[in-house]
Amino acid sequence: MFKKLSRADLERYRSTSSFPEYVEFIGGLKGGEGGEVDVEKAGVGRQTVKNRLKASADALGVNLRFIRSKPDRVVFEVSAK
């Protein structure tokens, strides 16, 4: 039921308190890897998804490069800062 969090974990939640699942997903990626978000399944607009991804990447100290994709998808690649 309980999970101990380090200071770094707590900082991530403070920086991105409304979308920790984004931080968790991006945190599991290495440079050169990426992901795809289905905008409809996210339940928010495309720009909101991008903003959440950017904020999460900033909290983790990585950069994202967005790749042109269909309007219902957001595709991105992770690179080190």
Long-range contacts (C-beta under 8 A, 24 or more apart in sequence): 11-59, 12-59, 12-60, 15-55, 15-58, 15-59, 16-52, 16-55, 16-56, 16-59, 19-52, 19-55, 19-56, 22-52, 22-53, 22-55, 22-56, 23-56, 23-59, 23-60, 26-53, 26-56, 26-57, 26-60, 26-62, 26-64, 26-78, 27-60, 29-78, 30-78, 31-62, 31-78, 31-79, 31-80, 32-77, 32-78, 32-79, 33-77, 33-78, 34-67, 34-75, 34-76, 34-77, 34-78, 35-75, 35-76, 36-69, 36-73, 36-74, 36-75, 36-76, 37-73, 37-74, 37-75, 38-72, 38-73, 39-71, 39-72, 39-73, 39-74, 40-72, 46-71, 46-74, 49-74, 50-74
